[in-house]
Amino acid sequence: MCGRITAQGSTIDRYGLGVVQEIDAAAMHVFAKWQLQEIDLGFTGRDQNNVRRNVSQGYDTWNLFQVGGVIFF
């Protein structure tokens, strides 16, 4: 049976940049957006033998690119 597990020493970094162009004649917005996310999780707990264990899990860096437009009626 596994005991209590606690998240500890975790970091989440998120960066982003976006631009919007408004076109008044068409009541329209055109946009482009970029985000970068990096996640490193750390856990601590005890195993079935009551030995304290520290585990960390890193994830691949995630890049998100979005482009689009909105027309207002």
N, CA, C and O atoms as CSV, one atom per row, in Angstrom:
chain,resi,resn,atom,element,x,y,z
A,1,MET,N,N,0.834,-1.175,0.000
A,1,MET,CA,C,0.000,0.000,0.000
A,1,MET,C,C,0.879,1.239,0.000
A,1,MET,O,O,1.845,1.316,0.759
A,2,CYS,N,N,0.566,2.173,-0.813
A,2,CYS,CA,C,1.342,3.391,-0.939
A,2,CYS,C,C,0.819,4.430,0.046
A,2,CYS,O,O,-0.389,4.560,0.245
A,3,GLY,N,N,1.736,5.163,0.657
A,3,GLY,CA,C,1.349,6.185,1.627
A,3,GLY,C,C,1.052,7.515,0.968
A,3,GLY,O,O,0.693,7.586,-0.207
A,4,ARG,N,N,1.208,8.542,1.738
A,4,ARG,CA,C,0.916,9.899,1.295
A,4,ARG,C,C,1.997,10.395,0.333
A,4,ARG,O,O,3.188,10.194,0.572
A,5,ILE,N,N,1.578,11.037,-0.744
A,5,ILE,CA,C,2.502,11.592,-1.737
A,5,ILE,C,C,2.291,13.094,-1.779
A,5,ILE,O,O,1.153,13.563,-1.820
A,6,THR,N,N,3.391,13.858,-1.769
A,6,THR,CA,C,3.326,15.314,-1.759
A,6,THR,C,C,4.124,15.871,-2.931
A,6,THR,O,O,5.237,15.420,-3.201
A,7,ALA,N,N,3.552,16.850,-3.626
A,7,ALA,CA,C,4.293,17.555,-4.684
A,7,ALA,C,C,5.247,18.527,-3.999
A,7,ALA,O,O,4.851,19.296,-3.123
A,8,GLN,N,N,6.510,18.479,-4.415
A,8,GLN,CA,C,7.516,19.316,-3.770
A,8,GLN,C,C,8.613,19.647,-4.777
A,8,GLN,O,O,9.058,18.770,-5.518
A,9,GLY,N,N,9.046,20.889,-4.811
A,9,GLY,CA,C,10.136,21.285,-5.694
A,9,GLY,C,C,9.749,21.321,-7.163
A,9,GLY,O,O,10.601,21.110,-8.027
A,10,SER,N,N,8.486,21.582,-7.462
A,10,SER,CA,C,8.012,21.611,-8.842
A,10,SER,C,C,8.146,23.016,-9.423
A,10,SER,O,O,8.006,24.013,-8.714
A,11,THR,N,N,8.419,23.077,-10.724
A,11,THR,CA,C,8.478,24.374,-11.412
A,11,THR,C,C,7.707,24.289,-12.721
A,11,THR,O,O,7.768,23.289,-13.437
A,12,ILE,N,N,6.990,25.351,-13.012
A,12,ILE,CA,C,6.285,25.492,-14.280
A,12,ILE,C,C,6.632,26.875,-14.819
A,12,ILE,O,O,6.345,27.885,-14.177
A,13,ASP,N,N,7.240,26.917,-15.983
A,13,ASP,CA,C,7.597,28.183,-16.624
A,13,ASP,C,C,6.763,28.341,-17.881
A,13,ASP,O,O,6.612,27.405,-18.666
A,14,ARG,N,N,6.222,29.544,-18.063
A,14,ARG,CA,C,5.402,29.821,-19.243
A,14,ARG,C,C,5.768,31.197,-19.776
A,14,ARG,O,O,5.776,32.182,-19.038
A,15,TYR,N,N,6.069,31.251,-21.054
A,15,TYR,CA,C,6.412,32.494,-21.729
A,15,TYR,C,C,5.499,32.639,-22.941
A,15,TYR,O,O,5.060,31.640,-23.511
A,16,GLY,N,N,5.220,33.840,-23.327
A,16,GLY,CA,C,4.362,34.030,-24.487
A,16,GLY,C,C,4.543,35.388,-25.130
A,16,GLY,O,O,5.088,36.320,-24.540
A,17,LEU,N,N,4.068,35.465,-26.358
A,17,LEU,CA,C,4.122,36.692,-27.132
A,17,LEU,C,C,2.960,36.662,-28.104
A,17,LEU,O,O,2.665,35.625,-28.699
A,18,GLY,N,N,2.309,37.781,-28.265
A,18,GLY,CA,C,1.188,37.840,-29.192
A,18,GLY,C,C,1.067,39.208,-29.832
A,18,GLY,O,O,1.496,40.212,-29.264
A,19,VAL,N,N,0.483,39.240,-31.016
A,19,VAL,CA,C,0.221,40.500,-31.722
A,19,VAL,C,C,-1.192,40.455,-32.293
A,19,VAL,O,O,-1.686,39.399,-32.689
A,20,VAL,N,N,-1.824,41.612,-32.326
A,20,VAL,CA,C,-3.170,41.739,-32.887
A,20,VAL,C,C,-3.176,42.924,-33.837
A,20,VAL,O,O,-2.660,43.993,-33.510
A,21,GLN,N,N,-3.758,42.734,-35.007
A,21,GLN,CA,C,-3.954,43.820,-35.966
A,21,GLN,C,C,-5.455,44.051,-36.104
A,21,GLN,O,O,-6.194,43.151,-36.502
A,22,GLU,N,N,-5.896,45.253,-35.776
A,22,GLU,CA,C,-7.305,45.590,-35.917
A,22,GLU,C,C,-7.534,46.231,-37.277
A,22,GLU,O,O,-6.797,47.130,-37.683
A,23,ILE,N,N,-8.560,45.763,-37.977
A,23,ILE,CA,C,-8.945,46.322,-39.276
A,23,ILE,C,C,-10.329,46.930,-39.087
A,23,ILE,O,O,-11.335,46.223,-39.136
A,24,ASP,N,N,-10.378,48.237,-38.871
A,24,ASP,CA,C,-11.631,48.924,-38.540
A,24,ASP,C,C,-12.656,48.856,-39.665
A,24,ASP,O,O,-13.849,48.705,-39.401
A,25,ALA,N,N,-12.214,48.964,-40.913
A,25,ALA,CA,C,-13.148,48.985,-42.038
A,25,ALA,C,C,-13.955,47.684,-42.142
A,25,ALA,O,O,-15.086,47.694,-42.627
A,26,ALA,N,N,-13.382,46.575,-41.691
A,26,ALA,CA,C,-14.060,45.288,-41.759
A,26,ALA,C,C,-14.525,44.806,-40.383
A,26,ALA,O,O,-15.047,43.697,-40.270
A,27,ALA,N,N,-14.345,45.617,-39.336
A,27,ALA,CA,C,-14.650,45.216,-37.959
A,27,ALA,C,C,-14.026,43.858,-37.665
A,27,ALA,O,O,-14.704,42.920,-37.245
A,28,MET,N,N,-12.719,43.776,-37.896
A,28,MET,CA,C,-12.025,42.492,-37.849
A,28,MET,C,C,-10.723,42.606,-37.060
A,28,MET,O,O,-10.066,43.647,-37.081
A,29,HIS,N,N,-10.353,41.525,-36.363
A,29,HIS,CA,C,-9.058,41.403,-35.702
A,29,HIS,C,C,-8.340,40.195,-36.292
A,29,HIS,O,O,-8.945,39.137,-36.468
A,30,VAL,N,N,-7.070,40.346,-36.595
A,30,VAL,CA,C,-6.213,39.245,-37.038
A,30,VAL,C,C,-5.111,39.118,-35.983
A,30,VAL,O,O,-4.522,40.117,-35.573
A,31,PHE,N,N,-4.837,37.890,-35.549
A,31,PHE,CA,C,-3.872,37.731,-34.460
A,31,PHE,C,C,-2.915,36.573,-34.707
A,31,PHE,O,O,-3.199,35.653,-35.474
A,32,ALA,N,N,-1.770,36.649,-34.028
A,32,ALA,CA,C,-0.784,35.566,-33.988
A,32,ALA,C,C,-0.286,35.479,-32.548
A,32,ALA,O,O,-0.085,36.499,-31.889
A,33,LYS,N,N,-0.088,34.249,-32.068
A,33,LYS,CA,C,0.264,34.049,-30.669
A,33,LYS,C,C,1.228,32.879,-30.546
A,33,LYS,O,O,1.089,31.877,-31.247
A,34,TRP,N,N,2.214,33.008,-29.649
A,34,TRP,CA,C,3.166,31.928,-29.368
A,34,TRP,C,C,3.281,31.766,-27.858
A,34,TRP,O,O,3.325,32.755,-27.127
A,35,GLN,N,N,3.329,30.525,-27.390
A,35,GLN,CA,C,3.552,30.221,-25.975
A,35,GLN,C,C,4.555,29.082,-25.854
A,35,GLN,O,O,4.552,28.146,-26.654
A,36,LEU,N,N,5.409,29.176,-24.848
A,36,LEU,CA,C,6.360,28.121,-24.518
A,36,LEU,C,C,6.093,27.699,-23.081
A,36,LEU,O,O,5.993,28.551,-22.198
A,37,GLN,N,N,5.975,26.384,-22.827
A,37,GLN,CA,C,5.737,25.891,-21.473
A,37,GLN,C,C,6.744,24.797,-21.155
A,37,GLN,O,O,6.970,23.883,-21.948
A,38,GLU,N,N,7.348,24.914,-19.966
A,38,GLU,CA,C,8.294,23.922,-19.463
A,38,GLU,C,C,7.815,23.476,-18.084
A,38,GLU,O,O,7.528,24.314,-17.229
A,39,ILE,N,N,7.729,22.169,-17.862
A,39,ILE,CA,C,7.211,21.643,-16.601
A,39,ILE,C,C,8.195,20.621,-16.038
A,39,ILE,O,O,8.595,19.689,-16.736
A,40,ASP,N,N,8.585,20.798,-14.775
A,40,ASP,CA,C,9.373,19.834,-14.015
A,40,ASP,C,C,8.645,19.606,-12.696
A,40,ASP,O,O,8.468,20.539,-11.912
A,41,LEU,N,N,8.225,18.375,-12.450
A,41,LEU,CA,C,7.473,18.052,-11.238
A,41,LEU,C,C,8.337,17.233,-10.291
A,41,LEU,O,O,9.088,16.357,-10.720
A,42,GLY,N,N,8.225,17.525,-9.001
A,42,GLY,CA,C,8.927,16.772,-7.974
A,42,GLY,C,C,7.929,16.245,-6.954
A,42,GLY,O,O,7.010,16.957,-6.550
A,43,PHE,N,N,8.113,14.995,-6.538
A,43,PHE,CA,C,7.220,14.366,-5.566
A,43,PHE,C,C,8.051,13.710,-4.466
A,43,PHE,O,O,9.170,13.258,-4.705
A,44,THR,N,N,7.496,13.666,-3.280
A,44,THR,CA,C,8.111,12.945,-2.175
A,44,THR,C,C,7.029,12.130,-1.473
A,44,THR,O,O,5.872,12.545,-1.398
A,45,GLY,N,N,7.417,10.983,-0.968
A,45,GLY,CA,C,6.465,10.117,-0.278
A,45,GLY,C,C,7.171,8.885,0.263
A,45,GLY,O,O,8.398,8.796,0.221
A,46,ARG,N,N,6.402,7.944,0.767
A,46,ARG,CA,C,6.960,6.714,1.322
A,46,ARG,C,C,6.413,5.517,0.548
A,46,ARG,O,O,5.240,5.482,0.175
A,47,ASP,N,N,7.287,4.539,0.314
A,47,ASP,CA,C,6.852,3.343,-0.411
A,47,ASP,C,C,6.247,2.317,0.549
A,47,ASP,O,O,6.040,2.617,1.724
A,48,GLN,N,N,5.962,1.102,0.051
A,48,GLN,CA,C,5.309,0.083,0.865
A,48,GLN,C,C,6.178,-0.393,2.027
A,48,GLN,O,O,5.662,-0.984,2.976
A,49,ASN,N,N,7.488,-0.144,1.970
A,49,ASN,CA,C,8.391,-0.504,3.068
A,49,ASN,C,C,8.667,0.670,3.996
A,49,ASN,O,O,9.570,0.613,4.830
A,50,ASN,N,N,7.888,1.728,3.849
A,50,ASN,CA,C,7.991,2.940,4.654
A,50,ASN,C,C,9.330,3.658,4.463
A,50,ASN,O,O,9.806,4.340,5.371
A,51,VAL,N,N,9.926,3.506,3.295
A,51,VAL,CA,C,11.165,4.201,2.950
A,51,VAL,C,C,10.796,5.463,2.174
A,51,VAL,O,O,10.013,5.421,1.225
A,52,ARG,N,N,11.377,6.585,2.599
A,52,ARG,CA,C,11.084,7.868,1.952
A,52,ARG,C,C,11.715,7.902,0.555
A,52,ARG,O,O,12.893,7.585,0.396
A,53,ARG,N,N,10.933,8.284,-0.446
A,53,ARG,CA,C,11.400,8.339,-1.827
A,53,ARG,C,C,11.135,9.725,-2.405
A,53,ARG,O,O,10.088,10.321,-2.154
A,54,ASN,N,N,12.084,10.225,-3.172
A,54,ASN,CA,C,11.922,11.472,-3.924
A,54,ASN,C,C,11.961,11.129,-5.404
A,54,ASN,O,O,12.875,10.444,-5.864
A,55,VAL,N,N,10.981,11.598,-6.140
A,55,VAL,CA,C,10.884,11.308,-7.569
A,55,VAL,C,C,10.653,12.621,-8.303
A,55,VAL,O,O,9.877,13.461,-7.849
A,56,SER,N,N,11.318,12.797,-9.427
A,56,SER,CA,C,11.068,13.980,-10.251
A,56,SER,C,C,10.747,13.522,-11.667
A,56,SER,O,O,11.229,12.487,-12.128
A,57,GLN,N,N,9.935,14.303,-12.337
A,57,GLN,CA,C,9.515,13.991,-13.704
A,57,GLN,C,C,9.594,15.264,-14.523
A,57,GLN,O,O,8.933,16.252,-14.205
A,58,GLY,N,N,10.390,15.248,-15.564
A,58,GLY,CA,C,10.467,16.370,-16.493
A,58,GLY,C,C,9.663,16.044,-17.744
A,58,GLY,O,O,9.567,14.884,-18.143
A,59,TYR,N,N,9.098,17.050,-18.348
A,59,TYR,CA,C,8.306,16.876,-19.564
A,59,TYR,C,C,8.955,17.644,-20.700
A,59,TYR,O,O,9.691,18.604,-20.471
A,60,ASP,N,N,8.684,17.223,-21.916
A,60,ASP,CA,C,9.209,17.924,-23.084
A,60,ASP,C,C,8.691,19.359,-23.102
A,60,ASP,O,O,7.574,19.633,-22.663
A,61,THR,N,N,9.506,20.256,-23.609
A,61,THR,CA,C,9.091,21.644,-23.778
A,61,THR,C,C,7.984,21.694,-24.820
A,61,THR,O,O,8.065,21.040,-25.860
A,62,TRP,N,N,6.952,22.474,-24.534
A,62,TRP,CA,C,5.797,22.550,-25.421
A,62,TRP,C,C,5.725,23.939,-26.030
A,62,TRP,O,O,5.644,24.932,-25.307
A,63,ASN,N,N,5.756,24.015,-27.357
A,63,ASN,CA,C,5.580,25.260,-28.097
A,63,ASN,C,C,4.190,25.260,-28.722
A,63,ASN,O,O,3.798,24.297,-29.380
A,64,LEU,N,N,3.453,26.338,-28.514
A,64,LEU,CA,C,2.106,26.479,-29.065
A,64,LEU,C,C,2.092,27.703,-29.973
A,64,LEU,O,O,2.428,28.808,-29.547
A,65,PHE,N,N,1.704,27.498,-31.216
A,65,PHE,CA,C,1.570,28.586,-32.178
A,65,PHE,C,C,0.107,28.665,-32.604
A,65,PHE,O,O,-0.496,27.653,-32.962
A,66,GLN,N,N,-0.459,29.859,-32.565
A,66,GLN,CA,C,-1.848,30.054,-33.009
A,66,GLN,C,C,-1.917,31.297,-33.885
A,66,GLN,O,O,-1.283,32.314,-33.603
A,67,VAL,N,N,-2.694,31.193,-34.944
A,67,VAL,CA,C,-3.015,32.340,-35.788
A,67,VAL,C,C,-4.516,32.285,-36.079
A,67,VAL,O,O,-5.107,31.207,-36.135
A,68,GLY,N,N,-5.105,33.425,-36.256
A,68,GLY,CA,C,-6.524,33.413,-36.531
A,68,GLY,C,C,-7.086,34.814,-36.732
A,68,GLY,O,O,-6.355,35.804,-36.771
A,69,GLY,N,N,-8.368,34.862,-36.855
A,69,GLY,CA,C,-9.052,36.142,-37.040
A,69,GLY,C,C,-10.447,36.105,-36.469
A,69,GLY,O,O,-11.050,35.041,-36.326
A,70,VAL,N,N,-10.948,37.268,-36.146
A,70,VAL,CA,C,-12.308,37.409,-35.601
A,70,VAL,C,C,-13.001,38.525,-36.365
A,70,VAL,O,O,-12.452,39.616,-36.521
A,71,ILE,N,N,-14.201,38.248,-36.839
A,71,ILE,CA,C,-15.024,39.274,-37.501
A,71,ILE,C,C,-16.201,39.575,-36.587
A,71,ILE,O,O,-16.911,38.665,-36.160
A,72,PHE,N,N,-16.405,40.842,-36.289
A,72,PHE,CA,C,-17.485,41.266,-35.411
A,72,PHE,C,C,-18.687,41.726,-36.247
A,72,PHE,O,O,-18.530,42.551,-37.148
A,73,PHE,N,N,-19.855,41.212,-35.964
A,73,PHE,CA,C,-21.064,41.585,-36.681
A,73,PHE,C,C,-21.860,42.584,-35.899
A,73,PHE,O,O,-22.920,43.019,-36.349
